[in-house]
Amino acid sequence: RSYCNCIDKIEPNPDQPRVEIGDLTELTSSIKEKGVLEPLLVKPIKDTGTWMIIAGERRWRSANLAGLKEVPCIELDIDEQGVAEIALIENLQRKDLTIWEEADGLAALANRYGYTHDQIAKKIGKSRTTITESMSIAGIPENIRGKCAEAKISAKSTLLEIARQFDDKAMLEFVNKISQQGLKTRRKYVKNYVRQFQSKLK
């Protein structure tokens, strides 16, 4: 059912998959001018008179910042798995996802709920190729992700090549080699590496 709810009776989802909330300046400004146009999805918290956000935490936080007392809500009666799944899918449909957030979110959908790449592609409106590539990147270990951050390696094409290395040691060696290149020559280095790798397979 749809209704307006007191903003101070709504709580964020403690298991929200979003890693960072991001800058709320533009959204807050828009809400001050036009209000909250898209209702929050919420679930009642038993015997508390409060509701937990399933989808729409950025809108809720921005509405708070804008000084609103009420926000439009749609109440859903679903179990914990349903809450987690909707939160994941809504998060994956954001435009400002980092590569790592997208990769980990897609991997969570597959690992927790057993969805195939095709099923995930249909659920979030992206191509199967995009899903497969992102989930490949999700397999990069945390220590190597840290090395990528230190070396300012963030291009999806480069991360894909790192993910395609046959083990963690090879990944680390590849990252170290890339980090030794200047920013302008990294793309060329990766292209040459891919060309050499493909020629070995022929």
C-alpha positions in Angstrom: 0.0 0.0 0.0 1.1 3.6 -0.6 1.0 6.4 1.9 3.1 9.2 3.4 5.2 8.3 6.4 6.9 10.4 9.1 10.5 10.6 8.2 11.7 10.1 11.8 9.9 6.7 11.9 11.9 5.3 9.0 15.3 3.5 9.5 18.0 2.5 7.1 18.6 -1.1 6.2 21.6 -2.3 8.3 22.4 -4.8 5.6 22.3 -2.2 2.7 24.8 -3.4 0.0 25.7 0.2 -0.9 29.3 0.8 0.2 29.2 4.6 0.0 26.2 6.9 0.1 27.9 9.5 -2.1 27.3 13.2 -2.5 23.7 14.2 -1.8 23.9 17.9 -2.7 22.1 17.7 -6.0 19.4 15.3 -4.8 18.8 17.4 -1.7 18.4 20.5 -3.9 16.0 18.7 -6.2 13.9 17.4 -3.3 13.7 20.9 -1.7 12.3 22.2 -5.0 10.1 19.3 -6.1 9.8 16.9 -3.2 10.4 13.2 -3.2 8.9 12.1 -6.6 9.6 8.3 -6.3 8.3 6.6 -3.2 10.6 4.7 -0.8 10.0 0.9 -0.5 9.7 0.1 3.2 9.0 -2.9 5.4 7.3 -2.6 8.8 9.5 -3.5 11.8 7.4 -5.7 14.0 6.0 -4.2 17.2 8.0 -1.0 16.9 5.8 1.4 14.9 8.8 2.0 12.6 9.7 1.0 9.1 13.0 -0.2 7.5 14.0 1.0 4.1 14.2 -1.6 1.4 15.0 0.8 -1.4 15.5 4.6 -1.4 18.0 5.4 1.3 19.5 8.3 -0.6 16.1 9.8 -1.1 15.4 9.4 2.6 18.7 11.0 3.7 18.3 13.8 1.2 14.7 14.4 2.4 16.1 14.7 5.9 18.6 17.2 4.8 15.9 19.1 2.9 13.9 19.4 6.1 10.9 17.3 5.0 8.8 15.8 7.8 7.1 13.1 5.6 8.1 11.1 2.5 6.0 8.9 0.2 6.3 5.2 0.9 5.2 1.9 -0.5 4.9 -0.8 2.2 5.9 -4.3 1.2 5.3 -7.5 3.1 8.3 -9.6 2.2 10.8 -11.9 3.9 14.5 -11.2 4.6 15.6 -12.7 1.3 13.2 -10.5 -0.6 14.4 -7.4 1.2 18.1 -8.3 0.4 17.3 -9.1 -3.2 15.4 -5.9 -3.9 18.1 -3.8 -2.1 20.8 -5.5 -4.2 19.0 -5.0 -7.5 18.1 -1.3 -6.7 21.8 -0.7 -5.8 22.9 -2.3 -9.1 20.7 0.0 -11.1 22.4 3.2 -9.8 24.4 5.2 -12.3 27.2 6.1 -10.0 28.3 2.6 -9.0 32.0 2.0 -8.8 33.4 -1.0 -10.8 34.0 -2.9 -7.5 30.5 -2.2 -6.2 28.9 -3.4 -9.4 31.1 -6.5 -9.5 30.5 -7.5 -5.9 26.7 -6.8 -6.1 26.4 -9.0 -9.2 28.4 -11.8 -7.5 26.2 -11.5 -4.5 23.1 -12.0 -6.6 24.6 -15.1 -8.2 26.1 -16.6 -5.0 23.2 -16.0 -2.6 20.3 -16.7 -4.8 21.8 -19.0 -7.5 20.8 -16.8 -10.4 22.4 -17.4 -13.8 24.1 -14.6 -15.7 21.1 -14.5 -18.1 18.7 -14.2 -15.2 20.7 -11.3 -13.6 20.9 -9.5 -17.0 17.1 -9.5 -17.3 16.6 -8.4 -13.7 18.8 -5.4 -13.9 18.5 -4.5 -17.6 22.1 -5.1 -18.6 23.7 -7.3 -21.2 24.9 -10.8 -20.4 28.4 -9.9 -21.5 28.4 -7.0 -19.0 27.3 -9.3 -16.2 30.0 -12.0 -17.1 32.8 -9.4 -17.3 31.8 -7.7 -14.0 31.6 -11.0 -12.2 35.0 -11.9 -13.5 36.3 -8.7 -11.9 34.6 -9.7 -8.6 37.1 -12.5 -8.4 40.0 -10.2 -7.9 41.2 -10.7 -4.2 41.1 -7.8 -1.8 44.9 -7.5 -1.5 45.2 -7.1 -5.3 42.3 -4.6 -5.3 44.4 -2.6 -2.8 47.4 -2.7 -5.2 45.1 -1.5 -8.0 43.9 1.4 -5.9 47.5 2.4 -5.0 48.5 2.3 -8.7 45.3 4.1 -9.7 44.2 1.3 -12.0 40.5 1.6 -12.5 39.8 1.1 -16.2 37.4 -1.9 -16.7 39.4 -3.3 -19.6 42.6 -3.4 -17.5 40.8 -4.9 -14.5 39.4 -7.6 -16.8 42.9 -8.5 -18.0 44.0 -8.7 -14.3 41.1 -11.0 -13.6 42.0 -13.3 -16.5 45.4 -14.1 -15.0 45.5 -17.8 -14.0 46.3 -17.2 -10.3 46.8 -14.6 -7.6 50.6 -14.5 -8.1 50.1 -13.8 -11.8 47.6 -11.1 -11.1 50.0 -9.4 -8.7 52.8 -9.5 -11.2 50.6 -8.1 -13.9 49.5 -5.2 -11.6 53.1 -4.5 -10.7 54.1 -4.4 -14.4 51.2 -2.0 -15.2 51.9 0.3 -12.3 55.5 0.7 -13.6 54.1 2.2 -16.8 53.2 5.9 -17.2 49.5 6.7 -17.3 49.6 7.3 -21.1 51.3 4.1 -21.9 49.2 1.7 -19.7 46.5 1.2 -22.3 49.1 0.4 -25.0 50.9 -2.0 -22.6 47.7 -3.9 -21.9 46.8 -4.1 -25.6 50.2 -5.5 -26.4 49.9 -8.0 -23.6 46.6 -9.2 -24.8 47.9 -9.5 -28.4 50.8 -11.5 -27.2 48.6 -13.7 -25.1 46.2 -14.4 -27.9 49.0 -15.3 -30.3 50.2 -17.9 -27.8 46.7 -19.5 -28.0 46.8 -19.9 -31.8 
